Amino acid sequence: MNLIWIRVFRTPADTLLAAADEELLGKVLKEGKYKLSVSEKFYKETLVDDVALKDLLQICSIANLVGDRSVGIAIESGFISTENVVYIQGVPHAQFTTLE
């Protein structure tokens, strides 16, 4: 089963969700002006499945997502549009924030 690393950061005002497909952890992606470090320090806290990620997307106010599964779930769930996805070395990366 393919899982997703997540880490949740909380402040009084926001809940930030960092999510990365399991196999991407520890990689550095570079392409053109983009460089993305899929670091354990930022992404690695808990391994979750697709259902858990969908639930977490519902409660976060900010998300940073990397990988086919993580970004795909956010697209399927209506949090991100495909035109807002950046590809770095063929790997999708997207971010979103909610405004209240």
C-alpha positions in Angstrom: 0.0 0.0 0.0 1.3 3.4 -0.9 1.2 5.8 2.0 1.7 9.5 2.6 4.0 11.2 5.1 2.2 14.1 6.9 3.1 16.6 9.5 0.7 19.1 11.1 1.8 22.4 12.4 -0.6 24.4 14.5 -0.6 28.1 15.5 -3.4 30.0 17.2 -4.6 31.2 13.7 -3.8 28.3 11.3 -3.3 24.6 10.8 -0.7 23.8 8.2 -0.6 20.4 6.7 2.6 19.2 5.0 2.1 16.0 2.9 4.5 14.0 0.7 4.1 10.7 -1.0 6.1 8.1 1.0 8.7 7.4 -1.7 9.7 11.1 -2.1 10.9 11.6 1.4 14.5 12.7 1.5 14.7 13.7 -2.2 15.7 17.1 -3.6 13.8 18.1 -6.7 15.4 20.7 -9.0 14.2 22.1 -12.3 14.8 25.5 -13.8 14.1 28.1 -11.1 12.5 25.6 -8.8 14.1 23.6 -6.0 12.1 21.5 -3.5 13.6 19.6 -0.6 11.2 16.9 0.5 12.8 16.9 4.0 12.1 14.6 6.9 12.2 17.6 9.2 9.2 19.2 7.4 7.1 16.3 6.1 7.8 13.2 8.3 5.6 12.8 11.3 2.9 10.2 10.6 2.2 7.8 7.7 -1.4 8.0 6.6 -3.6 6.5 3.8 -5.7 8.4 1.2 -8.8 8.5 3.5 -6.8 10.1 6.4 -5.3 12.7 4.0 -8.8 13.7 2.7 -9.9 14.1 6.3 -6.9 16.3 7.2 -7.4 18.5 4.1 -10.9 19.3 5.5 -9.5 20.8 8.7 -6.3 22.5 7.6 -6.1 26.2 6.6 -2.8 25.9 4.7 -1.4 22.9 2.8 1.9 22.1 1.2 1.6 18.9 -0.9 4.1 17.0 -3.1 3.7 13.8 -5.1 1.1 12.2 -7.4 -1.1 10.8 -4.6 -1.0 13.8 -2.3 -1.7 16.4 -5.0 -4.1 14.1 -6.7 -6.2 13.7 -3.6 -6.3 17.4 -3.1 -7.5 17.9 -6.8 -10.1 15.1 -6.5 -11.4 16.7 -3.2 -11.7 20.1 -4.8 -8.9 21.9 -2.9 -6.6 22.5 -5.8 -7.2 23.1 -9.5 -4.9 21.3 -12.0 -3.7 24.6 -13.4 -2.3 25.5 -10.0 0.1 22.6 -9.9 3.8 23.0 -10.5 5.8 20.1 -11.8 9.4 19.7 -10.7 11.3 16.9 -12.4 7.9 15.5 -13.3 6.7 15.5 -9.6 3.6 17.6 -8.8 3.7 20.2 -6.1 0.9 22.4 -4.9 0.0 24.7 -2.0 -3.2 26.2 -0.9 -4.6 28.4 1.8 -8.2 29.1 2.9 -9.4 32.6 3.5 -12.0 33.2 6.2 
